[in-house]
Amino acid sequence: MTHSPQIKIPATYMRGGTSKGVFFNLADLPAAAQQPGAARDKLLLRVIGSPDPYGKHTDGMGGATSSTSKIVILSKSEREGFDVDYLFGQVSIDKPFVDWSGNCGNLTAAVGSFAISNGMVAADRMPENGVATVRIWQANTSKIILADVPMTNGEVQETGDFELDGVTFPAAEVQVAFVNPVEGDELMFPTGSVVDQLEVPGVGTLDATMISAGIPTIFINAADIGYDGTELQDDVNSNDQALERFETIRAHGAVKMGLISDISEAAARQHTPKVAIVAPAAAYTSSSGKAISAGDIDLNVRAMSMGKLHHAMMGTAAVAISAASAIPGTLVNLAAGGGEREAVTFGHPSGTLRVGAEAKQTDGQWTVTKAIMSRSARVLMEGAVRIPGDSF
């Protein structure tokens, strides 16, 4: 029996924020995978090592968690005013599909670095020393992102003393701005309300803020489903009944937001929407052993990603948190103490994060012009990945 030999595909393994993934230049992918479709998805699944019934990703580049089973495809942008087009794929661990329905805010922090290092940004736009602003077109969501990448002696500066809870070592700070995370013709609140009554069979009727800034997100009060908002991963992820309950909430929220027409469709759309619980500020000990006092934060937030409680906070969900916190009356805003605010610091399982947003109300509709957060990024390995030539 003849077996197809392995092929090599140029790739870079990068950390961005509290996530990491395999980055590709679109032009380096095999011709069959340079267009969306089954061939591309099969190739990327094989790169990551999915689907893996063992849940380990032993035979691929994935890390067997939602934060580490990610793919990024970048190309020099042909759009006026942009440097790079950024496409993100969330790879399922145990199922044979790639979810292209949303962005990864954490890996966004690494997009600028990759774009500069791979010649996607014009030389006259990069200072020898200082900060290069990379203009990113987010292809999944058709949104504008600006990444401020530090430069030293004409190269990306990756090392530094910026500490990000959820990341073990310090690095250089990369400020990321999500411009108009909700376009003018979109509704930030798809239901038209900042708080809705969400009926969930087997759970009850819950107050919910459902927002489409950054990434579609359903916020509910932690206390309404038996939590206090200081939970760590094992408090939720070790309980199959709790995970099933969160998925049921997510599915019914997706229908109410108009993202799907029937709850049966939620299984094929794992990346969006997200579900997060919010609670007033309270002290806890983070997963690293760091003591977080109530005075350190404005509120606590815990978010689900790909069916599990996230170890820190997804970048796009942080955008949703910043937007919702700036709008009076949302559950996020109320948990933070209510009123008008331009920034909040929230607690998550790994520590704290400060985010900011500029919000305004026009003709009864809320809009957010910009949401800003600081992340960091670093190249972990570069070269080529290998996969069997007949795997796609």
C-alpha positions as CSV (number, residue, x, y, z in Angstrom):
1,M,0.0,0.0,0.0
2,T,1.4,3.4,-1.0
3,H,1.2,6.3,1.4
4,S,1.5,9.9,0.5
5,P,4.6,11.6,1.9
6,Q,4.5,14.6,4.2
7,I,4.5,18.1,2.8
8,K,6.1,21.2,4.4
9,I,4.1,24.4,4.8
10,P,5.9,27.6,6.1
11,A,4.3,28.6,9.4
12,T,5.0,30.6,12.6
13,Y,3.8,29.5,16.0
14,M,2.9,32.6,18.0
15,R,1.5,33.7,21.3
16,G,-0.9,36.6,21.3
17,G,-2.4,37.7,24.6
18,T,-3.4,34.6,26.5
19,S,-3.8,32.5,23.4
20,K,-1.4,30.9,20.9
21,G,-1.9,29.6,17.4
22,V,-0.3,28.7,14.1
23,F,0.1,31.6,11.7
24,F,0.2,31.3,7.9
25,N,0.9,33.7,5.1
26,L,-2.0,32.9,2.7
27,A,0.4,32.7,-0.2
28,D,2.3,29.9,1.5
29,L,-0.7,27.6,1.7
30,P,-1.1,24.9,-0.9
31,A,-3.2,26.2,-3.9
32,A,-6.2,24.1,-2.9
33,A,-6.2,25.7,0.6
34,Q,-5.8,29.3,-0.5
35,Q,-9.6,29.6,-0.9
36,P,-12.2,28.9,1.7
37,G,-13.7,25.5,1.6
38,A,-13.3,21.8,2.6
39,A,-9.7,21.5,1.5
40,R,-8.6,24.4,3.6
41,D,-10.5,23.2,6.7
42,K,-9.1,19.6,6.3
43,L,-5.6,21.0,6.1
44,L,-5.9,23.1,9.1
45,L,-7.6,20.4,11.1
46,R,-4.6,18.1,10.4
47,V,-2.2,20.9,11.4
48,I,-3.8,21.3,14.8
49,G,-4.4,17.5,15.2
50,S,-8.2,17.5,15.2
51,P,-10.5,15.8,15.7
52,D,-8.9,14.1,18.6
53,P,-11.1,11.7,20.6
54,Y,-8.4,11.6,23.2
55,G,-8.6,15.4,23.7
56,K,-4.8,15.8,23.7
57,H,-3.7,17.0,20.3
58,T,-0.7,14.7,20.5
59,D,-0.4,14.4,16.7
60,G,-0.7,18.1,15.9
61,M,0.2,21.7,16.9
62,G,-2.9,22.3,19.0
63,G,-2.9,22.5,22.7
64,A,-6.2,20.8,23.3
65,T,-7.8,23.9,24.8
66,S,-9.9,26.7,23.2
67,S,-7.0,29.1,23.8
68,T,-4.5,27.0,22.0
69,S,-6.4,25.4,19.1
70,K,-6.3,28.3,16.8
71,I,-5.3,29.2,13.2
72,V,-4.5,32.6,11.7
73,I,-4.2,33.3,7.9
74,L,-2.8,36.6,6.9
75,S,-2.2,38.4,3.6
76,K,-1.0,41.8,2.5
77,S,-4.2,43.8,2.1
78,E,-5.4,45.2,-1.2
79,R,-7.9,47.4,0.6
80,E,-7.2,51.1,0.6
81,G,-5.9,52.2,4.0
82,F,-5.1,48.8,5.4
83,D,-1.8,46.8,5.7
84,V,-3.0,43.3,6.3
85,D,-6.1,41.1,6.1
86,Y,-6.5,38.9,9.1
87,L,-8.6,35.7,9.0
88,F,-9.1,33.6,12.2
89,G,-10.1,30.0,12.6
90,Q,-11.2,28.4,15.9
91,V,-10.5,24.7,15.5
92,S,-12.7,22.2,17.3
93,I,-10.8,19.8,19.5
94,D,-13.0,16.7,19.2
95,K,-15.1,17.5,16.1
96,P,-14.0,17.8,12.4
97,F,-14.8,21.5,11.9
98,V,-13.2,25.0,11.9
99,D,-15.4,27.8,13.2
100,W,-14.9,31.0,11.1
101,S,-17.8,32.9,12.7
102,G,-15.7,35.3,14.8
103,N,-12.4,36.9,15.7
104,C,-9.8,36.1,18.4
105,G,-8.9,39.3,20.2
106,N,-5.9,37.8,21.9
107,L,-4.2,36.6,18.7
108,T,-5.0,40.1,17.2
109,A,-2.0,41.3,19.3
110,A,0.3,39.1,17.3
111,V,-1.0,40.0,13.9
112,G,0.9,43.3,13.7
113,S,4.2,41.6,14.6
114,F,3.7,38.9,11.9
115,A,2.7,41.4,9.3
116,I,5.8,43.6,9.9
117,S,8.2,40.6,10.0
118,N,6.7,39.2,6.8
119,G,6.8,42.4,4.7
120,M,3.1,43.2,4.7
121,V,3.6,46.7,6.0
122,A,5.2,49.4,3.8
123,A,8.7,50.3,5.0
124,D,7.9,54.0,5.1
125,R,5.2,53.3,7.7
126,M,7.6,51.7,10.2
127,P,9.8,53.8,12.4
128,E,13.3,52.7,13.1
129,N,12.5,53.2,16.8
130,G,9.2,53.9,18.3
131,V,5.7,52.5,17.6
132,A,4.4,51.2,14.3
133,T,0.6,51.3,13.9
134,V,-0.5,48.3,11.8
135,R,-3.9,48.8,10.1
136,I,-5.7,45.5,10.2
137,W,-8.8,44.4,8.3
138,Q,-10.5,41.7,10.4
139,A,-11.9,39.4,7.6
140,N,-14.2,37.3,9.8
141,T,-16.2,40.3,11.1
142,S,-15.4,43.0,8.6
143,K,-14.0,45.3,11.3
144,I,-11.1,47.7,11.7
145,I,-8.4,47.1,14.2
146,L,-5.3,49.1,14.9
147,A,-2.3,47.5,16.6
148,D,0.5,49.6,18.0
149,V,3.7,47.5,17.7
150,P,6.9,48.6,19.4
151,M,10.0,48.8,17.2
152,T,13.7,48.8,18.1
153,N,16.4,49.2,15.5
154,G,14.0,48.5,12.7
155,E,12.7,45.3,14.1
156,V,9.7,44.3,16.2
157,Q,10.4,44.6,19.9
158,E,8.9,41.5,21.6
159,T,10.7,41.5,25.0
160,G,9.7,43.9,27.7
161,D,8.3,44.3,31.2
162,F,4.6,44.4,30.5
163,E,2.8,41.9,32.6
164,L,-0.5,40.3,31.5
165,D,-2.3,38.1,33.9
166,G,-2.7,34.7,32.4
167,V,0.7,34.9,30.7
168,T,3.7,33.5,32.7
169,F,6.4,35.9,31.5
170,P,6.5,39.7,30.8
171,A,6.9,41.0,27.3
172,A,6.5,44.2,25.3
173,E,3.2,45.9,25.5
174,V,1.0,46.0,22.3
175,Q,-2.0,48.3,22.5
176,V,-4.9,47.1,20.4
177,A,-7.8,49.4,19.4
178,F,-11.0,47.9,18.0
179,V,-12.5,50.8,15.9
180,N,-16.3,50.9,15.5
181,P,-16.7,47.3,16.8
182,V,-20.3,47.6,15.9
183,E,-21.0,49.2,12.5
184,G,-23.6,51.9,12.0
185,D,-26.0,49.6,10.3
186,E,-25.8,47.0,13.0
187,L,-27.5,46.9,16.4
188,M,-25.2,46.7,19.3
189,F,-28.1,45.1,21.2
190,P,-29.7,42.8,18.6
191,T,-32.9,42.5,20.7
192,G,-33.2,46.3,21.1
193,S,-32.8,46.2,24.8
194,V,-29.8,46.5,27.2
195,V,-31.4,43.8,29.4
196,D,-33.7,41.1,28.2
197,Q,-35.6,38.2,29.8
198,L,-34.0,35.1,28.4
199,E,-36.2,32.0,28.8
200,V,-34.1,28.8,29.1
201,P,-35.9,25.5,29.5
202,G,-34.6,23.6,32.6
203,V,-32.8,26.7,33.8
204,G,-35.4,29.4,34.2
205,T,-35.9,33.0,33.0
206,L,-32.7,35.0,33.3
207,D,-31.8,38.7,33.0
208,A,-29.4,38.9,30.1
209,T,-27.5,41.6,28.3
210,M,-26.9,40.4,24.8
211,I,-24.3,42.5,22.9
212,S,-22.6,42.3,19.5
213,A,-19.5,44.4,20.2
214,G,-16.1,42.6,19.7
215,I,-17.9,39.2,19.6
216,P,-21.5,38.3,20.2
217,T,-21.8,37.8,24.0
218,I,-24.5,36.9,26.4
219,F,-23.9,38.3,29.9
220,I,-25.9,36.9,32.9
221,N,-25.7,37.6,36.6
222,A,-23.6,34.9,38.3
223,A,-25.9,34.8,41.3
224,D,-28.9,33.9,39.1
225,I,-27.3,30.5,38.3
226,G,-25.7,29.8,41.6
227,Y,-22.3,31.4,41.3
228,D,-20.6,34.3,43.0
229,G,-18.3,35.3,40.1
230,T,-15.0,34.4,41.8
231,E,-14.9,30.8,40.3
232,L,-11.8,29.3,38.8
233,Q,-11.7,26.8,35.9
234,D,-12.1,23.6,38.0
235,D,-15.1,25.0,39.8
236,V,-17.0,24.9,36.5
237,N,-15.1,22.6,34.1
238,S,-15.2,19.6,36.4
239,N,-19.0,19.7,36.5
240,D,-20.6,18.2,33.3
241,Q,-24.0,19.3,34.4
242,A,-22.9,22.9,34.7
243,L,-21.2,22.8,31.3
244,E,-24.4,21.5,29.8
245,R,-26.4,24.2,31.5
246,F,-24.1,26.9,30.1
247,E,-24.4,25.4,26.6
248,T,-28.2,25.4,26.9
249,I,-28.1,29.1,27.9
250,R,-25.8,29.8,24.9
251,A,-28.0,28.1,22.4
252,H,-31.2,29.8,23.5
253,G,-29.3,33.2,23.6
254,A,-28.0,32.6,20.1
255,V,-31.6,32.2,18.8
256,K,-32.8,35.3,20.6
257,M,-29.9,37.3,19.2
258,G,-30.8,36.1,15.7
259,L,-27.5,34.3,15.1
260,I,-29.2,31.0,14.5
261,S,-32.8,30.1,13.8
262,D,-33.0,27.0,15.9
263,I,-31.1,25.7,19.0
264,S,-30.0,22.6,17.0
265,E,-27.7,24.9,15.0
266,A,-25.7,25.9,18.0
267,A,-23.5,22.7,18.0
268,A,-22.0,23.8,14.6
269,R,-21.3,27.3,15.9
270,Q,-19.2,26.8,19.0
271,H,-17.1,30.0,18.8
272,T,-20.0,32.4,18.9
273,P,-21.8,33.6,20.9
274,K,-19.9,33.6,24.2
275,V,-21.6,33.3,27.6
276,A,-20.2,35.2,30.5
277,I,-21.3,35.6,34.2
278,V,-20.8,38.9,36.0
279,A,-20.8,39.9,39.6
280,P,-19.9,42.8,41.8
281,A,-16.2,43.1,42.9
282,A,-15.2,40.5,45.5
283,A,-11.9,39.2,46.7
284,Y,-10.5,35.9,45.4
285,T,-7.2,34.1,44.8
286,S,-6.3,33.7,41.1
287,S,-5.2,30.5,39.5
288,S,-1.6,31.5,39.9
289,G,-2.0,32.1,43.6
290,K,-2.2,35.9,43.3
291,A,-4.5,37.6,45.8
292,I,-7.1,39.8,44.1
293,S,-8.8,42.2,46.5
294,A,-12.2,43.8,45.9
295,G,-10.5,47.1,45.8
296,D,-8.4,46.0,42.8
297,I,-11.3,45.6,40.5
298,D,-14.7,47.1,39.5
299,L,-16.4,43.8,38.9
300,N,-15.8,40.1,38.3
301,V,-16.4,38.4,35.0
302,R,-16.0,34.7,34.0
303,A,-16.5,33.7,30.4
304,M,-17.1,30.4,28.6
305,S,-15.2,29.5,25.4
306,M,-15.8,26.4,23.3
307,G,-17.7,24.8,26.1
308,K,-15.3,25.4,28.9
309,L,-14.6,28.2,31.4
310,H,-11.7,30.3,29.9
311,H,-8.5,30.4,32.0
312,A,-8.4,34.2,31.7
313,M,-10.4,36.3,29.2
314,M,-10.8,36.2,25.5
315,G,-9.8,39.4,23.9
316,T,-13.0,39.9,21.9
317,A,-15.0,39.2,25.0
318,A,-13.0,41.9,26.7
319,V,-14.2,44.2,24.0
320,A,-17.8,43.2,24.7
321,I,-17.1,43.8,28.4
322,S,-15.6,47.3,27.8
323,A,-18.5,48.3,25.5
324,A,-21.2,47.0,27.9
325,S,-19.6,48.6,30.9
326,A,-19.7,52.0,29.2
327,I,-23.5,51.8,28.7
328,P,-25.7,52.5,31.7
329,G,-28.1,49.8,32.7
330,T,-26.4,46.7,31.2
331,L,-25.7,43.9,33.6
332,V,-21.9,44.6,33.2
333,N,-22.4,48.2,34.0
334,L,-24.6,47.5,37.0
335,A,-22.2,44.9,38.4
336,A,-19.5,47.6,38.1
337,G,-21.6,50.0,40.2
338,G,-23.6,51.6,37.4
339,G,-23.4,55.1,36.0
340,E,-21.2,56.5,33.2
341,R,-17.6,55.2,32.9
342,E,-15.0,55.1,30.2
343,A,-12.9,52.2,31.6
344,V,-13.2,49.3,34.0
345,T,-10.8,46.8,35.6
346,F,-12.4,43.4,35.9
347,G,-11.3,40.2,37.6
348,H,-11.0,36.9,35.7
349,P,-9.6,33.5,36.8
350,S,-6.0,34.4,36.1
351,G,-6.0,38.0,37.5
352,T,-7.2,41.3,36.3
353,L,-7.5,43.3,33.1
354,R,-8.3,47.0,32.4
355,V,-10.2,47.9,29.3
356,G,-11.7,51.1,28.0
357,A,-14.4,52.1,25.5
358,E,-15.9,55.3,24.1
359,A,-19.7,55.0,23.9
360,K,-22.4,57.4,22.8
361,Q,-26.2,57.4,22.3
362,T,-27.7,58.8,19.1
363,D,-31.5,58.7,18.4
364,G,-31.9,56.1,21.2
365,Q,-29.3,53.8,19.8
366,W,-25.9,53.1,21.5
367,T,-22.7,53.0,19.5
368,V,-19.1,52.4,20.5
369,T,-16.5,54.2,18.5
370,K,-13.5,52.5,20.0
371,A,-12.5,49.8,22.5
372,I,-8.9,49.6,23.7
373,M,-6.9,47.1,25.6
374,S,-3.2,46.2,26.1
375,R,-1.8,42.7,25.3
376,S,1.5,41.3,24.3
377,A,2.8,38.9,21.7
378,R,5.8,36.8,20.9
379,V,7.1,34.4,18.2
380,L,7.5,30.9,19.8
381,M,8.8,29.0,16.8
382,E,9.0,29.6,13.0
383,G,9.8,27.4,10.1
384,A,7.4,24.8,8.6
385,V,4.7,22.5,9.8
386,R,4.4,19.0,8.2
387,I,1.2,17.1,7.4
388,P,0.5,14.1,5.2
389,G,0.1,15.2,1.7
390,D,-3.2,13.3,1.3
391,S,-4.9,14.8,4.4
392,F,-6.7,17.5,2.4
